[in-house]
């Protein structure tokens, strides 16, 4: 079995980049919420950031597609269609693992 040995300095740099990306993702979520007029207290926002996945309801598929494009690289935010909920209802979701199906 082959192994890859990566210099620990590169691993530190990758960890630093990951931390920066997490900070930028939080800022992107804040900006999207502000643009959509979703106002939360700081405590509520921190509680949301502890969730594995934040689901935001929208009334139709076109709106969900448009907003999901804006949130494309934010791994813990997803806009979902739910006609029974008020627009921009925030719900906790979970990331289920995708299973490869043999065809």
C-alpha positions in Angstrom: 0.0 0.0 0.0 1.3 3.4 -0.9 1.4 6.3 1.5 1.7 10.0 1.0 3.9 11.9 3.3 3.1 15.6 3.6 5.4 18.1 5.3 3.7 19.2 8.6 4.3 22.8 7.5 1.9 22.3 4.6 -0.6 20.8 6.9 -0.4 23.8 9.2 -0.9 26.1 6.1 -3.9 24.0 5.0 -5.5 24.2 8.5 -5.0 28.0 8.5 -6.7 28.3 5.1 -9.6 26.1 6.4 -10.0 28.4 9.4 -10.1 31.4 7.1 -12.7 29.8 4.8 -14.9 29.1 7.8 -14.7 32.7 8.9 -15.6 33.8 5.3 -18.5 31.4 5.1 -19.9 32.9 8.3 -19.6 36.3 6.8 -21.3 35.2 3.6 -24.2 33.8 5.6 -24.5 37.1 7.5 -24.5 39.0 4.3 -27.1 36.8 2.6 -29.3 37.0 5.7 -29.0 40.8 5.7 -29.8 41.0 1.9 -32.9 38.9 2.5 -33.9 40.9 5.6 -33.5 37.9 7.9 -32.7 39.5 11.2 -31.3 37.5 14.1 -29.8 38.3 17.4 -26.1 37.5 17.9 -27.1 34.7 20.2 -29.5 33.2 17.7 -27.0 33.4 14.9 -24.4 31.6 17.0 -26.9 28.9 17.8 -27.5 28.5 14.0 -23.8 28.2 13.3 -23.7 25.3 15.7 -26.1 23.4 13.5 -24.8 20.9 11.0 -27.0 22.3 8.3 -29.2 25.5 8.2 -32.3 25.1 6.0 -34.1 28.2 4.8 -37.5 27.7 3.3 -38.7 29.4 0.2 -42.0 29.1 -1.6 -40.9 27.9 -5.1 -38.1 26.0 -6.9 -37.0 29.0 -9.0 -36.2 31.0 -5.8 -34.4 28.0 -4.2 -32.2 27.6 -7.3 -31.3 31.3 -7.4 -30.5 31.5 -3.7 -28.6 28.2 -3.6 -26.4 29.6 -6.4 -25.5 32.5 -4.1 -24.8 30.1 -1.3 -23.0 27.5 -3.5 -19.8 27.2 -1.5 -21.2 27.5 2.0 -21.4 23.9 3.1 -23.9 24.4 6.0 -26.5 26.5 4.3 -29.3 25.3 1.9 -32.4 26.9 0.6 -35.3 24.4 0.3 -38.8 24.6 -1.1 -41.6 24.2 1.4 -44.9 25.8 0.5 -46.4 25.1 3.9 -43.9 27.3 5.8 -43.6 31.1 5.8 -40.8 32.4 3.5 -37.3 32.3 5.0 -38.2 30.0 7.9 -35.0 28.7 9.4 -34.8 25.0 10.3 -32.1 22.7 11.5 -31.2 20.0 8.9 -28.7 17.2 8.8 -26.2 16.2 6.2 -26.9 12.7 5.2 -24.2 10.7 3.6 -24.7 9.9 0.0 -24.5 6.3 -0.8 -23.2 5.1 -4.1 -25.8 2.9 -5.7 -24.8 0.1 -8.0 -26.5 0.4 -11.3 
